[in-house]
Amino acid sequence: MSAPRLEIDLDKIHHNAHVLVDRLVDRGISVTAVMKASLGSPEIANAVLSAGVSMVGDSRMENIEAMNRAGVKAPMMLIRSPMISDARRVVRYADLSLNSELDVIRKLSRAAKSAGKRHGIVLMVELGDLREGIMPADLERIAGSVISMPYIDLHGIGANLACHCGVSPDANNMAELSNLADAIEKAFGVTLRIVSGGNSANLNWALSGASTGRINNLRLGESILLGCEPLHRQPIEGLHTDAITLVAEVIESKIKPSQPWGEVAQTAFGKKTLAADRGNIAQAILAVGQQDVDPEGLSAPTGIDVIGASSDHLIVDCSHRLLQVGAEIRFQLNYSAMVRSMTSPFVSKVLRASSNSIQVQAKTHPLPKNHIIVT
Ligand SMILES: *Cc1c(COP(=O)(O)O)cnc(C)c1O
């Protein structure tokens, strides 16, 4: 089988989604499965939908379109503020989107009118992490404008924490979001169907037993795919942390000194801090590199240490045991490594499910047409 490849266990992903949906239902919270790390794979979308998630979300229109084309049947949420230039596509393919700019929503309203549709809006509120969101003091005014726009439905409000500054979701900021939902409903006599508290970083709070207030939705990506929570990167009890594995092939294996010789300046990727001299080591090169994965996010099997990487080469120290050229080595990935591998056209994706064995996606699936810019 070709390498490098990601082996993706759909049964494990289904299990993770199912356990999370189950635990959150008891807390009055529905799950939007965030697919952005998977290039809109319809197989992964269908695996999580059959586990009971109520919606799929993605930050990229390309992925939402791919899921639409593949016939994925679910409400689709665009989880990054739409670009104004994308308004037509957004109303055509997404049922609702997360928004924080009135200019964008006005454009969505016009696009919805010409498409003969309505578009759902969730207004994002800034709660301190300083990525997207309307400042809380401005929310009521903006919600008022949105409510008055034709072809637009205000579905609710939401927030996103822990992505830019690492601010943790907690009782205080979640209570603030709940209070804002109450305030908007009271001010305009509307019902907000969705109060979307955040992402996988909200799980510790959501499952802690504390009151969840008005929060009735979370948007989960990492916890479903990798089985861990992103605040401290701890495994979540009962979830699989090995649903996705990177397999790479050894292309060179030699005894070499652990120290370089000659005058040392910068490498292709900047300065390298040299490790202590360990005499001669068994060093191997795997055919995978920065173009395929974030090397810092790899966990190698026992006895193998990643000691460097360039665009196309991963250099490992194999503790005096020479690996065989042609051997395949399996790595676990953190979020950063997983996202880069999932989106690299050089890494093939092998999906496994107990029901109907193996499907292999084309190795170098061409980029979507709209990625090719002719000048
Ligand atoms: C990426 C993202 C998510 C999902 O985050 P995870 O940590 O992978 O669960 C949710 N909401 C928004 C707005 C995002 O950008």
The ligand as an SDF file (V2000), in Angstrom:
LIG
                    3D

 15 15  0  0  0  0  0  0  0  0999 V2000
  -12.0820   24.5860   14.5950 C   0  0  0  0  0  0  0  0  0  0  0  0
  -13.3040   25.1320   15.2070 C   0  0  0  0  0  0  0  0  0  0  0  0
  -14.0940   24.3170   16.0320 C   0  0  0  0  0  0  0  0  0  0  0  0
  -13.7030   22.9020   16.3970 C   0  0  0  0  0  0  0  0  0  0  0  0
  -12.6090   22.9290   17.2730 O   0  0  0  0  0  0  0  0  0  0  0  0
  -12.0230   21.5980   17.9450 P   0  0  0  0  0  0  0  0  0  0  0  0
  -11.0960   22.0920   18.9790 O   0  0  0  0  0  0  0  0  0  0  0  0
  -11.3830   20.8330   16.8620 O   0  0  0  0  0  0  0  0  0  0  0  0
  -13.1940   20.8830   18.5340 O   0  0  0  0  0  0  0  0  0  0  0  0
  -15.2600   24.8590   16.5290 C   0  0  0  0  0  0  0  0  0  0  0  0
  -15.6380   26.1150   16.2350 N   0  0  0  0  0  0  0  0  0  0  0  0
  -14.9040   26.9200   15.4580 C   0  0  0  0  0  0  0  0  0  0  0  0
  -15.3970   28.3080   15.1740 C   0  0  0  0  0  0  0  0  0  0  0  0
  -13.7060   26.4640   14.9250 C   0  0  0  0  0  0  0  0  0  0  0  0
  -12.9820   27.2680   14.1450 O   0  0  0  0  0  0  0  0  0  0  0  0
  1  2  1  0
  2  3  1  0
  2 14  2  0
  3  4  1  0
  3 10  2  0
  4  5  1  0
  5  6  1  0
  6  7  2  0
  6  8  1  0
  6  9  1  0
 10 11  1  0
 11 12  2  0
 12 13  1  0
 12 14  1  0
 14 15  1  0
M  END
$$$$
